[in-house]
Every structure is written in C-alpha cells, then in structure tokens.
C-alpha cells in the first residue's frame, strides 16, 4: 500500500511541475521551472533537447527578476531570452 501511495505522490508532483511550467509557455517557447528559476527555450530546439538530456548548459544567459511573477529567467541563448521577455510583456 505504501508503494502505491508513493507512486501516486510522485506522479502527481510530476504533473504539477509540468502544469506549472506550461503556464509560462508562450507561442514558440517552452519553459521549465527549476529551483525557482524559469528556463526558456524555443520549441523543438537543440538547446531544449540538451537541457532535458543533461541539465543546465555550461553557457547560459540570465535576467534576474524580470520574468512572470518576478522570476529569474534563464536561457542557453541570449536572443531567445530577449524574445521571450518581449513576448511576456505583450
């Protein structure tokens, strides 16, 4: 019984994290929330695939406190970061 409850808890937290991240998505952009920071990627980009496979990239761009709800926004590409922040303002 404990195993079933633990599995259910893990699955619900997985879906909650996905829902939380997707609320920040914008057309053309995919977001991931990690450690309270919002990672931004272009849809279907190599950077997104690499992030899902290996985690945070060595080269990253950050804009502190400028994202939705005052979140810090990070990206592997400076132009993606700028374009996303512009899309959020609209």
Phi and psi restraints in degrees (range 20) as a CNS / XPLOR table:
assign (resid 1 and name C) (resid 2 and name N)
       (resid 2 and name CA) (resid 2 and name C) 1.0 -62.9 20.0 2
assign (resid 2 and name N) (resid 2 and name CA)
       (resid 2 and name C) (resid 3 and name N) 1.0 -36.8 20.0 2
assign (resid 2 and name C) (resid 3 and name N)
       (resid 3 and name CA) (resid 3 and name C) 1.0 -64.1 20.0 2
assign (resid 3 and name N) (resid 3 and name CA)
       (resid 3 and name C) (resid 4 and name N) 1.0 -41.0 20.0 2
assign (resid 3 and name C) (resid 4 and name N)
       (resid 4 and name CA) (resid 4 and name C) 1.0 -65.8 20.0 2
assign (resid 4 and name N) (resid 4 and name CA)
       (resid 4 and name C) (resid 5 and name N) 1.0 -44.3 20.0 2
assign (resid 4 and name C) (resid 5 and name N)
       (resid 5 and name CA) (resid 5 and name C) 1.0 -63.1 20.0 2
assign (resid 5 and name N) (resid 5 and name CA)
       (resid 5 and name C) (resid 6 and name N) 1.0 -41.8 20.0 2
assign (resid 5 and name C) (resid 6 and name N)
       (resid 6 and name CA) (resid 6 and name C) 1.0 -64.8 20.0 2
assign (resid 6 and name N) (resid 6 and name CA)
       (resid 6 and name C) (resid 7 and name N) 1.0 -42.4 20.0 2
assign (resid 6 and name C) (resid 7 and name N)
       (resid 7 and name CA) (resid 7 and name C) 1.0 -62.6 20.0 2
assign (resid 7 and name N) (resid 7 and name CA)
       (resid 7 and name C) (resid 8 and name N) 1.0 -43.6 20.0 2
assign (resid 7 and name C) (resid 8 and name N)
       (resid 8 and name CA) (resid 8 and name C) 1.0 -62.3 20.0 2
assign (resid 8 and name N) (resid 8 and name CA)
       (resid 8 and name C) (resid 9 and name N) 1.0 -41.1 20.0 2
assign (resid 8 and name C) (resid 9 and name N)
       (resid 9 and name CA) (resid 9 and name C) 1.0 -64.2 20.0 2
assign (resid 9 and name N) (resid 9 and name CA)
       (resid 9 and name C) (resid 10 and name N) 1.0 -43.8 20.0 2
assign (resid 9 and name C) (resid 10 and name N)
       (resid 10 and name CA) (resid 10 and name C) 1.0 -64.0 20.0 2
assign (resid 10 and name N) (resid 10 and name CA)
       (resid 10 and name C) (resid 11 and name N) 1.0 -42.4 20.0 2
assign (resid 10 and name C) (resid 11 and name N)
       (resid 11 and name CA) (resid 11 and name C) 1.0 -66.5 20.0 2
assign (resid 11 and name N) (resid 11 and name CA)
       (resid 11 and name C) (resid 12 and name N) 1.0 -40.7 20.0 2
assign (resid 11 and name C) (resid 12 and name N)
       (resid 12 and name CA) (resid 12 and name C) 1.0 -66.2 20.0 2
assign (resid 12 and name N) (resid 12 and name CA)
       (resid 12 and name C) (resid 13 and name N) 1.0 -36.9 20.0 2
assign (resid 12 and name C) (resid 13 and name N)
       (resid 13 and name CA) (resid 13 and name C) 1.0 -69.1 20.0 2
assign (resid 13 and name N) (resid 13 and name CA)
       (resid 13 and name C) (resid 14 and name N) 1.0 -33.8 20.0 2
assign (resid 13 and name C) (resid 14 and name N)
       (resid 14 and name CA) (resid 14 and name C) 1.0 -63.4 20.0 2
assign (resid 14 and name N) (resid 14 and name CA)
       (resid 14 and name C) (resid 15 and name N) 1.0 -46.9 20.0 2
assign (resid 14 and name C) (resid 15 and name N)
       (resid 15 and name CA) (resid 15 and name C) 1.0 -68.4 20.0 2
assign (resid 15 and name N) (resid 15 and name CA)
       (resid 15 and name C) (resid 16 and name N) 1.0 -35.7 20.0 2
assign (resid 15 and name C) (resid 16 and name N)
       (resid 16 and name CA) (resid 16 and name C) 1.0 -64.2 20.0 2
assign (resid 16 and name N) (resid 16 and name CA)
       (resid 16 and name C) (resid 17 and name N) 1.0 -42.0 20.0 2
assign (resid 16 and name C) (resid 17 and name N)
       (resid 17 and name CA) (resid 17 and name C) 1.0 -64.0 20.0 2
assign (resid 17 and name N) (resid 17 and name CA)
       (resid 17 and name C) (resid 18 and name N) 1.0 -38.3 20.0 2
assign (resid 17 and name C) (resid 18 and name N)
       (resid 18 and name CA) (resid 18 and name C) 1.0 -66.6 20.0 2
assign (resid 18 and name N) (resid 18 and name CA)
       (resid 18 and name C) (resid 19 and name N) 1.0 -43.8 20.0 2
assign (resid 18 and name C) (resid 19 and name N)
       (resid 19 and name CA) (resid 19 and name C) 1.0 -63.9 20.0 2
assign (resid 19 and name N) (resid 19 and name CA)
       (resid 19 and name C) (resid 20 and name N) 1.0 -41.3 20.0 2
assign (resid 19 and name C) (resid 20 and name N)
       (resid 20 and name CA) (resid 20 and name C) 1.0 -62.3 20.0 2
assign (resid 20 and name N) (resid 20 and name CA)
       (resid 20 and name C) (resid 21 and name N) 1.0 -45.5 20.0 2
assign (resid 20 and name C) (resid 21 and name N)
       (resid 21 and name CA) (resid 21 and name C) 1.0 -66.4 20.0 2
assign (resid 21 and name N) (resid 21 and name CA)
       (resid 21 and name C) (resid 22 and name N) 1.0 -43.2 20.0 2
assign (resid 21 and name C) (resid 22 and name N)
       (resid 22 and name CA) (resid 22 and name C) 1.0 -67.1 20.0 2
assign (resid 22 and name N) (resid 22 and name CA)
       (resid 22 and name C) (resid 23 and name N) 1.0 -20.5 20.0 2
assign (resid 22 and name C) (resid 23 and name N)
       (resid 23 and name CA) (resid 23 and name C) 1.0 -67.6 20.0 2
assign (resid 23 and name N) (resid 23 and name CA)
       (resid 23 and name C) (resid 24 and name N) 1.0 -17.0 20.0 2
assign (resid 23 and name C) (resid 24 and name N)
       (resid 24 and name CA) (resid 24 and name C) 1.0 -99.1 20.0 2
assign (resid 24 and name N) (resid 24 and name CA)
       (resid 24 and name C) (resid 25 and name N) 1.0 -6.2 20.0 2
assign (resid 24 and name C) (resid 25 and name N)
       (resid 25 and name CA) (resid 25 and name C) 1.0 -61.5 20.0 2
assign (resid 25 and name N) (resid 25 and name CA)
       (resid 25 and name C) (resid 26 and name N) 1.0 148.7 20.0 2
assign (resid 25 and name C) (resid 26 and name N)
       (resid 26 and name CA) (resid 26 and name C) 1.0 -129.8 20.0 2
assign (resid 26 and name N) (resid 26 and name CA)
       (resid 26 and name C) (resid 27 and name N) 1.0 159.8 20.0 2
assign (resid 26 and name C) (resid 27 and name N)
       (resid 27 and name CA) (resid 27 and name C) 1.0 -53.4 20.0 2
assign (resid 27 and name N) (resid 27 and name CA)
       (resid 27 and name C) (resid 28 and name N) 1.0 125.2 20.0 2
assign (resid 27 and name C) (resid 28 and name N)
       (resid 28 and name CA) (resid 28 and name C) 1.0 90.2 20.0 2
assign (resid 28 and name N) (resid 28 and name CA)
       (resid 28 and name C) (resid 29 and name N) 1.0 -7.4 20.0 2
assign (resid 28 and name C) (resid 29 and name N)
       (resid 29 and name CA) (resid 29 and name C) 1.0 -126.4 20.0 2
assign (resid 29 and name N) (resid 29 and name CA)
       (resid 29 and name C) (resid 30 and name N) 1.0 145.2 20.0 2
assign (resid 29 and name C) (resid 30 and name N)
       (resid 30 and name CA) (resid 30 and name C) 1.0 -120.1 20.0 2
assign (resid 30 and name N) (resid 30 and name CA)
       (resid 30 and name C) (resid 31 and name N) 1.0 137.0 20.0 2
assign (resid 30 and name C) (resid 31 and name N)
       (resid 31 and name CA) (resid 31 and name C) 1.0 -119.0 20.0 2
assign (resid 31 and name N) (resid 31 and name CA)
       (resid 31 and name C) (resid 32 and name N) 1.0 153.4 20.0 2
assign (resid 31 and name C) (resid 32 and name N)
       (resid 32 and name CA) (resid 32 and name C) 1.0 -136.7 20.0 2
assign (resid 32 and name N) (resid 32 and name CA)
       (resid 32 and name C) (resid 33 and name N) 1.0 132.4 20.0 2
assign (resid 32 and name C) (resid 33 and name N)
       (resid 33 and name CA) (resid 33 and name C) 1.0 -97.7 20.0 2
assign (resid 33 and name N) (resid 33 and name CA)
       (resid 33 and name C) (resid 34 and name N) 1.0 124.6 20.0 2
assign (resid 33 and name C) (resid 34 and name N)
       (resid 34 and name CA) (resid 34 and name C) 1.0 -139.5 20.0 2
assign (resid 34 and name N) (resid 34 and name CA)
       (resid 34 and name C) (resid 35 and name N) 1.0 122.9 20.0 2
assign (resid 34 and name C) (resid 35 and name N)
       (resid 35 and name CA) (resid 35 and name C) 1.0 54.5 20.0 2
assign (resid 35 and name N) (resid 35 and name CA)
       (resid 35 and name C) (resid 36 and name N) 1.0 37.2 20.0 2
assign (resid 35 and name C) (resid 36 and name N)
       (resid 36 and name CA) (resid 36 and name C) 1.0 77.1 20.0 2
assign (resid 36 and name N) (resid 36 and name CA)
       (resid 36 and name C) (resid 37 and name N) 1.0 6.8 20.0 2
assign (resid 36 and name C) (resid 37 and name N)
       (resid 37 and name CA) (resid 37 and name C) 1.0 -112.5 20.0 2
assign (resid 37 and name N) (resid 37 and name CA)
       (resid 37 and name C) (resid 38 and name N) 1.0 146.6 20.0 2
assign (resid 37 and name C) (resid 38 and name N)
       (resid 38 and name CA) (resid 38 and name C) 1.0 -99.8 20.0 2
assign (resid 38 and name N) (resid 38 and name CA)
       (resid 38 and name C) (resid 39 and name N) 1.0 112.8 20.0 2
assign (resid 38 and name C) (resid 39 and name N)
       (resid 39 and name CA) (resid 39 and name C) 1.0 -88.9 20.0 2
assign (resid 39 and name N) (resid 39 and name CA)
       (resid 39 and name C) (resid 40 and name N) 1.0 136.6 20.0 2
assign (resid 39 and name C) (resid 40 and name N)
       (resid 40 and name CA) (resid 40 and name C) 1.0 -123.0 20.0 2
assign (resid 40 and name N) (resid 40 and name CA)
       (resid 40 and name C) (resid 41 and name N) 1.0 133.6 20.0 2
assign (resid 40 and name C) (resid 41 and name N)
       (resid 41 and name CA) (resid 41 and name C) 1.0 -137.8 20.0 2
assign (resid 41 and name N) (resid 41 and name CA)
       (resid 41 and name C) (resid 42 and name N) 1.0 154.1 20.0 2
assign (resid 41 and name C) (resid 42 and name N)
       (resid 42 and name CA) (resid 42 and name C) 1.0 -76.1 20.0 2
assign (resid 42 and name N) (resid 42 and name CA)
       (resid 42 and name C) (resid 43 and name N) 1.0 145.0 20.0 2
assign (resid 42 and name C) (resid 43 and name N)
       (resid 43 and name CA) (resid 43 and name C) 1.0 -54.3 20.0 2
assign (resid 43 and name N) (resid 43 and name CA)
       (resid 43 and name C) (resid 44 and name N) 1.0 137.5 20.0 2
assign (resid 43 and name C) (resid 44 and name N)
       (resid 44 and name CA) (resid 44 and name C) 1.0 58.4 20.0 2
assign (resid 44 and name N) (resid 44 and name CA)
       (resid 44 and name C) (resid 45 and name N) 1.0 22.2 20.0 2
assign (resid 44 and name C) (resid 45 and name N)
       (resid 45 and name CA) (resid 45 and name C) 1.0 -80.3 20.0 2
assign (resid 45 and name N) (resid 45 and name CA)
       (resid 45 and name C) (resid 46 and name N) 1.0 158.2 20.0 2
assign (resid 45 and name C) (resid 46 and name N)
       (resid 46 and name CA) (resid 46 and name C) 1.0 -63.9 20.0 2
assign (resid 46 and name N) (resid 46 and name CA)
       (resid 46 and name C) (resid 47 and name N) 1.0 -35.6 20.0 2
assign (resid 46 and name C) (resid 47 and name N)
       (resid 47 and name CA) (resid 47 and name C) 1.0 -61.3 20.0 2
assign (resid 47 and name N) (resid 47 and name CA)
       (resid 47 and name C) (resid 48 and name N) 1.0 -39.9 20.0 2
assign (resid 47 and name C) (resid 48 and name N)
       (resid 48 and name CA) (resid 48 and name C) 1.0 -65.5 20.0 2
assign (resid 48 and name N) (resid 48 and name CA)
       (resid 48 and name C) (resid 49 and name N) 1.0 -44.0 20.0 2
assign (resid 48 and name C) (resid 49 and name N)
       (resid 49 and name CA) (resid 49 and name C) 1.0 -61.7 20.0 2
assign (resid 49 and name N) (resid 49 and name CA)
       (resid 49 and name C) (resid 50 and name N) 1.0 -42.9 20.0 2
assign (resid 49 and name C) (resid 50 and name N)
       (resid 50 and name CA) (resid 50 and name C) 1.0 -64.7 20.0 2
assign (resid 50 and name N) (resid 50 and name CA)
       (resid 50 and name C) (resid 51 and name N) 1.0 -41.1 20.0 2
assign (resid 50 and name C) (resid 51 and name N)
       (resid 51 and name CA) (resid 51 and name C) 1.0 -61.1 20.0 2
assign (resid 51 and name N) (resid 51 and name CA)
       (resid 51 and name C) (resid 52 and name N) 1.0 -44.8 20.0 2
assign (resid 51 and name C) (resid 52 and name N)
       (resid 52 and name CA) (resid 52 and name C) 1.0 -67.3 20.0 2
assign (resid 52 and name N) (resid 52 and name CA)
       (resid 52 and name C) (resid 53 and name N) 1.0 -30.4 20.0 2
assign (resid 52 and name C) (resid 53 and name N)
       (resid 53 and name CA) (resid 53 and name C) 1.0 -83.0 20.0 2
assign (resid 53 and name N) (resid 53 and name CA)
       (resid 53 and name C) (resid 54 and name N) 1.0 -40.7 20.0 2
assign (resid 53 and name C) (resid 54 and name N)
       (resid 54 and name CA) (resid 54 and name C) 1.0 -126.3 20.0 2
assign (resid 54 and name N) (resid 54 and name CA)
       (resid 54 and name C) (resid 55 and name N) 1.0 -6.0 20.0 2
assign (resid 54 and name C) (resid 55 and name N)
       (resid 55 and name CA) (resid 55 and name C) 1.0 94.1 20.0 2
assign (resid 55 and name N) (resid 55 and name CA)
       (resid 55 and name C) (resid 56 and name N) 1.0 -158.3 20.0 2
assign (resid 55 and name C) (resid 56 and name N)
       (resid 56 and name CA) (resid 56 and name C) 1.0 -56.9 20.0 2
assign (resid 56 and name N) (resid 56 and name CA)
       (resid 56 and name C) (resid 57 and name N) 1.0 135.3 20.0 2
assign (resid 56 and name C) (resid 57 and name N)
       (resid 57 and name CA) (resid 57 and name C) 1.0 -74.2 20.0 2
assign (resid 57 and name N) (resid 57 and name CA)
       (resid 57 and name C) (resid 58 and name N) 1.0 156.1 20.0 2
assign (resid 57 and name C) (resid 58 and name N)
       (resid 58 and name CA) (resid 58 and name C) 1.0 -66.7 20.0 2
assign (resid 58 and name N) (resid 58 and name CA)
       (resid 58 and name C) (resid 59 and name N) 1.0 -40.1 20.0 2
assign (resid 58 and name C) (resid 59 and name N)
       (resid 59 and name CA) (resid 59 and name C) 1.0 -98.6 20.0 2
assign (resid 59 and name N) (resid 59 and name CA)
       (resid 59 and name C) (resid 60 and name N) 1.0 124.8 20.0 2
assign (resid 59 and name C) (resid 60 and name N)
       (resid 60 and name CA) (resid 60 and name C) 1.0 -148.0 20.0 2
assign (resid 60 and name N) (resid 60 and name CA)
       (resid 60 and name C) (resid 61 and name N) 1.0 153.8 20.0 2
assign (resid 60 and name C) (resid 61 and name N)
       (resid 61 and name CA) (resid 61 and name C) 1.0 -117.8 20.0 2
assign (resid 61 and name N) (resid 61 and name CA)
       (resid 61 and name C) (resid 62 and name N) 1.0 140.2 20.0 2
assign (resid 61 and name C) (resid 62 and name N)
       (resid 62 and name CA) (resid 62 and name C) 1.0 -132.6 20.0 2
assign (resid 62 and name N) (resid 62 and name CA)
       (resid 62 and name C) (resid 63 and name N) 1.0 139.6 20.0 2
assign (resid 62 and name C) (resid 63 and name N)
       (resid 63 and name CA) (resid 63 and name C) 1.0 -128.2 20.0 2
assign (resid 63 and name N) (resid 63 and name CA)
       (resid 63 and name C) (resid 64 and name N) 1.0 106.9 20.0 2
assign (resid 63 and name C) (resid 64 and name N)
       (resid 64 and name CA) (resid 64 and name C) 1.0 -75.6 20.0 2
assign (resid 64 and name N) (resid 64 and name CA)
       (resid 64 and name C) (resid 65 and name N) 1.0 125.0 20.0 2
assign (resid 64 and name C) (resid 65 and name N)
       (resid 65 and name CA) (resid 65 and name C) 1.0 70.8 20.0 2
assign (resid 65 and name N) (resid 65 and name CA)
       (resid 65 and name C) (resid 66 and name N) 1.0 9.7 20.0 2
assign (resid 65 and name C) (resid 66 and name N)
       (resid 66 and name CA) (resid 66 and name C) 1.0 -98.9 20.0 2
assign (resid 66 and name N) (resid 66 and name CA)
       (resid 66 and name C) (resid 67 and name N) 1.0 -1.4 20.0 2
assign (resid 66 and name C) (resid 67 and name N)
       (resid 67 and name CA) (resid 67 and name C) 1.0 -87.9 20.0 2
assign (resid 67 and name N) (resid 67 and name CA)
       (resid 67 and name C) (resid 68 and name N) 1.0 -175.6 20.0 2
assign (resid 67 and name C) (resid 68 and name N)
       (resid 68 and name CA) (resid 68 and name C) 1.0 -56.7 20.0 2
assign (resid 68 and name N) (resid 68 and name CA)
       (resid 68 and name C) (resid 69 and name N) 1.0 139.6 20.0 2
assign (resid 68 and name C) (resid 69 and name N)
       (resid 69 and name CA) (resid 69 and name C) 1.0 57.5 20.0 2
assign (resid 69 and name N) (resid 69 and name CA)
       (resid 69 and name C) (resid 70 and name N) 1.0 28.0 20.0 2
assign (resid 69 and name C) (resid 70 and name N)
       (resid 70 and name CA) (resid 70 and name C) 1.0 72.5 20.0 2
assign (resid 70 and name N) (resid 70 and name CA)
       (resid 70 and name C) (resid 71 and name N) 1.0 17.5 20.0 2
assign (resid 70 and name C) (resid 71 and name N)
       (resid 71 and name CA) (resid 71 and name C) 1.0 -72.9 20.0 2
assign (resid 71 and name N) (resid 71 and name CA)
       (resid 71 and name C) (resid 72 and name N) 1.0 152.0 20.0 2
assign (resid 71 and name C) (resid 72 and name N)
       (resid 72 and name CA) (resid 72 and name C) 1.0 -76.9 20.0 2
assign (resid 72 and name N) (resid 72 and name CA)
       (resid 72 and name C) (resid 73 and name N) 1.0 134.8 20.0 2
assign (resid 72 and name C) (resid 73 and name N)
       (resid 73 and name CA) (resid 73 and name C) 1.0 -112.4 20.0 2
assign (resid 73 and name N) (resid 73 and name CA)
       (resid 73 and name C) (resid 74 and name N) 1.0 134.0 20.0 2
assign (resid 73 and name C) (resid 74 and name N)
       (resid 74 and name CA) (resid 74 and name C) 1.0 -128.5 20.0 2
assign (resid 74 and name N) (resid 74 and name CA)
       (resid 74 and name C) (resid 75 and name N) 1.0 151.5 20.0 2
assign (resid 74 and name C) (resid 75 and name N)
       (resid 75 and name CA) (resid 75 and name C) 1.0 -153.9 20.0 2
assign (resid 75 and name N) (resid 75 and name CA)
       (resid 75 and name C) (resid 76 and name N) 1.0 158.4 20.0 2
assign (resid 75 and name C) (resid 76 and name N)
       (resid 76 and name CA) (resid 76 and name C) 1.0 -83.6 20.0 2
assign (resid 76 and name N) (resid 76 and name CA)
       (resid 76 and name C) (resid 77 and name N) 1.0 -7.4 20.0 2
assign (resid 76 and name C) (resid 77 and name N)
       (resid 77 and name CA) (resid 77 and name C) 1.0 -137.2 20.0 2
assign (resid 77 and name N) (resid 77 and name CA)
       (resid 77 and name C) (resid 78 and name N) 1.0 126.5 20.0 2
assign (resid 77 and name C) (resid 78 and name N)
       (resid 78 and name CA) (resid 78 and name C) 1.0 -62.3 20.0 2
assign (resid 78 and name N) (resid 78 and name CA)
       (resid 78 and name C) (resid 79 and name N) 1.0 -40.7 20.0 2
assign (resid 78 and name C) (resid 79 and name N)
       (resid 79 and name CA) (resid 79 and name C) 1.0 -67.4 20.0 2
assign (resid 79 and name N) (resid 79 and name CA)
       (resid 79 and name C) (resid 80 and name N) 1.0 -37.4 20.0 2
assign (resid 79 and name C) (resid 80 and name N)
       (resid 80 and name CA) (resid 80 and name C) 1.0 -60.6 20.0 2
assign (resid 80 and name N) (resid 80 and name CA)
       (resid 80 and name C) (resid 81 and name N) 1.0 -44.1 20.0 2
assign (resid 80 and name C) (resid 81 and name N)
       (resid 81 and name CA) (resid 81 and name C) 1.0 -59.7 20.0 2
assign (resid 81 and name N) (resid 81 and name CA)
       (resid 81 and name C) (resid 82 and name N) 1.0 -49.4 20.0 2
assign (resid 81 and name C) (resid 82 and name N)
       (resid 82 and name CA) (resid 82 and name C) 1.0 -62.2 20.0 2
assign (resid 82 and name N) (resid 82 and name CA)
       (resid 82 and name C) (resid 83 and name N) 1.0 -44.7 20.0 2
assign (resid 82 and name C) (resid 83 and name N)
       (resid 83 and name CA) (resid 83 and name C) 1.0 -64.6 20.0 2
assign (resid 83 and name N) (resid 83 and name CA)
       (resid 83 and name C) (resid 84 and name N) 1.0 -40.1 20.0 2
assign (resid 83 and name C) (resid 84 and name N)
       (resid 84 and name CA) (resid 84 and name C) 1.0 -64.3 20.0 2
assign (resid 84 and name N) (resid 84 and name CA)
       (resid 84 and name C) (resid 85 and name N) 1.0 -46.1 20.0 2
assign (resid 84 and name C) (resid 85 and name N)
       (resid 85 and name CA) (resid 85 and name C) 1.0 -63.2 20.0 2
assign (resid 85 and name N) (resid 85 and name CA)
       (resid 85 and name C) (resid 86 and name N) 1.0 -33.9 20.0 2
assign (resid 85 and name C) (resid 86 and name N)
       (resid 86 and name CA) (resid 86 and name C) 1.0 -66.9 20.0 2
assign (resid 86 and name N) (resid 86 and name CA)
       (resid 86 and name C) (resid 87 and name N) 1.0 -41.0 20.0 2
assign (resid 86 and name C) (resid 87 and name N)
       (resid 87 and name CA) (resid 87 and name C) 1.0 -65.9 20.0 2
assign (resid 87 and name N) (resid 87 and name CA)
       (resid 87 and name C) (resid 88 and name N) 1.0 -33.0 20.0 2
assign (resid 87 and name C) (resid 88 and name N)
       (resid 88 and name CA) (resid 88 and name C) 1.0 -69.4 20.0 2
assign (resid 88 and name N) (resid 88 and name CA)
       (resid 88 and name C) (resid 89 and name N) 1.0 -33.4 20.0 2
assign (resid 88 and name C) (resid 89 and name N)
       (resid 89 and name CA) (resid 89 and name C) 1.0 -70.3 20.0 2
assign (resid 89 and name N) (resid 89 and name CA)
       (resid 89 and name C) (resid 90 and name N) 1.0 -23.3 20.0 2
